[in-house]
């Protein structure tokens, strides 16, 4: 259940906060961290904002922000816990136990260029048998699969192959909207080990979106068979993204990939950090100006990284222009 679904007086325990990194950090700094009890004090007359009590103080959130916080209620907890875990009512300890249990469900989007072996990797992990071909656009539908590992349930979504998250092709539009609207917990960026330079363009865009990410350096056996070597750990440290060599056709590296997904999800990965791709002083100055304005309207930056939105506005991206149309700062932005 989403925090925004609760009514006045309702109590729940936080499972997780979804969305891009800077948004999650701000909301978590307010006290909305896993295992904490939150109570709805009151809704505003128009139901926005909503006042909550958490860690002995009150805080107001926009409904759009509360919609990005997953919680578990006493009613939900009864279905998650064993019948003998409570006697008629659920105490806070039981709520926290249910929250930590439900938190073990991780939503993962698999994203990569066409022909990166993305679907083969997805098929091996989930046990599904989807069509795989050596041509662009092989993944024409969204495929979903579940895999259980070390007490976690991995909910995988295999997105259409794409070279970027711009709005040029239907696949690009779909992938970007999925990331913005569905807000997966983790993105697995599948990169072809034999074509790293071309594949990294998409990677840099995902970095700008400020998403929690693990890179699967796929078809690694082909690169090794060619006699090439690659210091992927050095690249991982530069990008702030854990990189795991994989072979989707036979499952090499899959368990290591799942282990890193868990670490990134739980915030314990030693490599993960957010970096900025430097676009040159002139472009960076423009990004800074636009980003500063965007931060005046939280409704624009709660669902999409302000830096990424600023970049897209500089590119005259059609969808980015539509996003700011209803904002009170739209005129300021377009006059820059």
Helices and strands as residue ranges (DSSP letters): G 3-5, E 11-17, H 21-29, E 37-43, E 50-54, E 57-61, H 63-66, E 69-73, H 74-80, G 83-85, H 92-102, E 105-112, H 118-126, E 143-149, E 152-158, H 170-182, E 186-192, H 196-208, E 213-218, H 220-225, H 232-239, E 242-245, H 254-266, H 281-294, H 298-301, H 306-314, H 318-323, H 330-334
